């Protein structure tokens, strides 16, 4: 089964490869996808990837390292780099290229040679729950320029880039992790907008492209991931892409593979995908392996097609051997995050340590990297505040605690979160002088009253930049590393 195994991207739990994964690598497994739960730090990551390659020197080791809110290597500390929204807003493709090169150097140091980034999706629908700050912006030309720059920077470090999610996830109002999005755009609509960044990434030499679990009924009745019209037709023939087509995770609800069914794996391979991102459970991966082998035996998937796909994956692995080509420069992340801010404030820094109502974090503890309140507290001991995960019954009492001092209200994409909209309205009615910090996209700016600071992301670099604006030298002196 080595040819078929070469088309599979497996996952595992824990920080050490289990015996079944070691045996699978011995059999020629094409790739391993790492998540934050597999990584505790740089030394452990390097040890892990070395152990994996001891069983298969040519294995692709992949991770989603977009920067900002999507980080695997720096998940415990928060990313040193802002995500795409801040990079796009900074408006400097050269900076994006340098940031991506630094991310690539960090990955190469750890032995990761396939980065499932950049997201080349447009931020074309403010109601989109899954793209948002992961996009370089709404303008196809701007997104194309930054996507190409990201590809060039990342691949300058011999780490393969992956433009995603083809043919575009930005128009959806649903998350394919939890349901099947349907988009009414025609093929001519896509050619004029969503496909522009993918063309640019391909022209920049991107080594892989990831599919979207999205249905475009005007083009095909099935999700792009399992559509020959999209993969073999549009991506291969029309756009001329000759690299590796990677599926998004096949266990996502939009496809629904599991230990009970591997229909998505079979149909995506038949449609023209080369590297299949399998579910995380070993039983589901076994189901996929067995189902794919049966499909090849039965002729549902031609053996010659499997051979071609396996050859593409091998060629990618041969190009992306883990050979560090440069040193990471995390200071670039701080620069990019600062340049990506939307600062619409009359007076900064604040007149004194603020009281903070933080509804814009990521469900992490107050002292963690995903919380502006925690960062402000570390930078200035006089900062006080509260985290909010819903509209509190005693909101008026909470607002009163900030009397006599600056009040900062942190929200995240309030334009599509009703309880945060009510929170904004009620706080600003009592304290029209409050500074609103938006840690998602800046689509919530119209709701924010007079003073607004948009971070374009809730990653560590984004929030550190915001803290620097609000507190000035006090934040820079106490900035977490």
Secondary structure in CASP SS format (residue, H / E / C, confidence):
PFRMAT SS
TARGET T0000
AUTHOR 0000-0000-0000
METHOD secondary structure of the structure
MODEL  1
X C 1.00
X H 1.00
X H 1.00
X H 1.00
X H 1.00
X C 1.00
X C 1.00
X E 1.00
X E 1.00
X E 1.00
X C 1.00
X C 1.00
X C 1.00
X C 1.00
X C 1.00
X C 1.00
X C 1.00
X C 1.00
X H 1.00
X H 1.00
X H 1.00
X H 1.00
X H 1.00
X H 1.00
X H 1.00
X H 1.00
X C 1.00
X C 1.00
X C 1.00
X C 1.00
X E 1.00
X E 1.00
X E 1.00
X E 1.00
X C 1.00
X H 1.00
X H 1.00
X H 1.00
X C 1.00
X C 1.00
X C 1.00
X H 1.00
X H 1.00
X H 1.00
X H 1.00
X H 1.00
X H 1.00
X H 1.00
X H 1.00
X H 1.00
X H 1.00
X H 1.00
X H 1.00
X H 1.00
X H 1.00
X C 1.00
X C 1.00
X C 1.00
X C 1.00
X E 1.00
X E 1.00
X E 1.00
X E 1.00
X C 1.00
X C 1.00
X C 1.00
X E 1.00
X C 1.00
X C 1.00
X E 1.00
X C 1.00
X C 1.00
X C 1.00
X C 1.00
X C 1.00
X C 1.00
X C 1.00
X C 1.00
X C 1.00
X C 1.00
X C 1.00
X C 1.00
X C 1.00
X H 1.00
X H 1.00
X H 1.00
X H 1.00
X H 1.00
X H 1.00
X H 1.00
X C 1.00
X C 1.00
X H 1.00
X H 1.00
X H 1.00
X H 1.00
X H 1.00
X H 1.00
X H 1.00
X H 1.00
X H 1.00
X H 1.00
X H 1.00
X H 1.00
X H 1.00
X H 1.00
X H 1.00
X H 1.00
X H 1.00
X H 1.00
X C 1.00
X C 1.00
X C 1.00
X E 1.00
X E 1.00
X C 1.00
X C 1.00
X C 1.00
X E 1.00
X C 1.00
X C 1.00
X C 1.00
X C 1.00
X C 1.00
X C 1.00
X C 1.00
X C 1.00
X C 1.00
X C 1.00
X C 1.00
X C 1.00
X H 1.00
X H 1.00
X H 1.00
X C 1.00
X C 1.00
X C 1.00
X C 1.00
X C 1.00
X H 1.00
X H 1.00
X H 1.00
X H 1.00
X H 1.00
X H 1.00
X H 1.00
X H 1.00
X H 1.00
X H 1.00
X H 1.00
X H 1.00
X H 1.00
X H 1.00
X H 1.00
X H 1.00
X C 1.00
X C 1.00
X C 1.00
X C 1.00
X E 1.00
X C 1.00
X E 1.00
X E 1.00
X E 1.00
X E 1.00
X E 1.00
X C 1.00
X C 1.00
X C 1.00
X C 1.00
X C 1.00
X C 1.00
X C 1.00
X C 1.00
X C 1.00
X C 1.00
X C 1.00
X C 1.00
X C 1.00
X C 1.00
X E 1.00
X E 1.00
X C 1.00
X C 1.00
X C 1.00
X C 1.00
X H 1.00
X H 1.00
X H 1.00
X H 1.00
X H 1.00
X H 1.00
X C 1.00
X H 1.00
X H 1.00
X H 1.00
X H 1.00
X H 1.00
X H 1.00
X H 1.00
X H 1.00
X H 1.00
X H 1.00
X C 1.00
X C 1.00
X C 1.00
X C 1.00
X E 1.00
X E 1.00
X E 1.00
X E 1.00
X C 1.00
X C 1.00
X E 1.00
X E 1.00
X C 1.00
X C 1.00
X C 1.00
X C 1.00
X C 1.00
X C 1.00
X C 1.00
X E 1.00
X H 1.00
X H 1.00
X H 1.00
X C 1.00
X H 1.00
X H 1.00
X H 1.00
X H 1.00
X H 1.00
X H 1.00
X H 1.00
X H 1.00
X H 1.00
X H 1.00
X H 1.00
X C 1.00
X C 1.00
X C 1.00
X C 1.00
X C 1.00
X E 1.00
X E 1.00
X E 1.00
X C 1.00
X C 1.00
X C 1.00
X C 1.00
X C 1.00
X C 1.00
X C 1.00
X C 1.00
X C 1.00
X C 1.00
X C 1.00
X C 1.00
X C 1.00
X C 1.00
X C 1.00
X C 1.00
X H 1.00
X H 1.00
X H 1.00
X H 1.00
X H 1.00
X H 1.00
X H 1.00
X H 1.00
X H 1.00
X C 1.00
X C 1.00
X C 1.00
X E 1.00
X E 1.00
X E 1.00
X C 1.00
X C 1.00
X C 1.00
X C 1.00
X H 1.00
X H 1.00
X H 1.00
X H 1.00
X H 1.00
X H 1.00
X H 1.00
X H 1.00
X H 1.00
X H 1.00
X H 1.00
X H 1.00
X H 1.00
X H 1.00
X H 1.00
X H 1.00
X H 1.00
X C 1.00
X C 1.00
X C 1.00
X C 1.00
X H 1.00
X H 1.00
X H 1.00
X H 1.00
X H 1.00
X H 1.00
X H 1.00
X H 1.00
X H 1.00
X H 1.00
X H 1.00
X H 1.00
X H 1.00
X H 1.00
X H 1.00
X H 1.00
X H 1.00
X C 1.00
X C 1.00
X C 1.00
X C 1.00
X C 1.00
X C 1.00
X C 1.00
X C 1.00
X C 1.00
X C 1.00
X C 1.00
X H 1.00
X H 1.00
X H 1.00
X H 1.00
X H 1.00
X H 1.00
X H 1.00
X H 1.00
X H 1.00
X C 1.00
X C 1.00
X E 1.00
X E 1.00
X E 1.00
X C 1.00
X C 1.00
X C 1.00
X C 1.00
X C 1.00
X C 1.00
X C 1.00
X C 1.00
X C 1.00
X C 1.00
X E 1.00
X E 1.00
X E 1.00
X E 1.00
X C 1.00
X C 1.00
X C 1.00
X C 1.00
X C 1.00
X C 1.00
X C 1.00
X C 1.00
X C 1.00
X C 1.00
X C 1.00
X C 1.00
X C 1.00
X H 1.00
X H 1.00
X H 1.00
X H 1.00
X H 1.00
X H 1.00
X H 1.00
X H 1.00
X C 1.00
X C 1.00
X C 1.00
X C 1.00
X E 1.00
X E 1.00
X E 1.00
X E 1.00
X C 1.00
X C 1.00
X C 1.00
X C 1.00
X C 1.00
X C 1.00
X C 1.00
X H 1.00
X H 1.00
X H 1.00
X H 1.00
X H 1.00
X H 1.00
X C 1.00
X C 1.00
X C 1.00
X C 1.00
X C 1.00
X C 1.00
X E 1.00
X E 1.00
X E 1.00
X E 1.00
X E 1.00
X C 1.00
X C 1.00
X H 1.00
X H 1.00
X H 1.00
X C 1.00
X H 1.00
X H 1.00
X H 1.00
X H 1.00
X H 1.00
X H 1.00
X H 1.00
X H 1.00
X H 1.00
X H 1.00
X H 1.00
X H 1.00
X H 1.00
X C 1.00
X C 1.00
X C 1.00
X C 1.00
X E 1.00
X E 1.00
X E 1.00
X E 1.00
X C 1.00
X C 1.00
X C 1.00
X H 1.00
X H 1.00
X H 1.00
X H 1.00
X H 1.00
X H 1.00
X C 1.00
X C 1.00
X C 1.00
X E 1.00
X E 1.00
X E 1.00
X E 1.00
X C 1.00
X C 1.00
X C 1.00
X C 1.00
X C 1.00
X H 1.00
X H 1.00
X H 1.00
X H 1.00
X H 1.00
X H 1.00
X H 1.00
X H 1.00
X H 1.00
X H 1.00
X H 1.00
X H 1.00
X C 1.00
X H 1.00
X H 1.00
X H 1.00
X H 1.00
X H 1.00
X H 1.00
X C 1.00
X C 1.00
X C 1.00
END
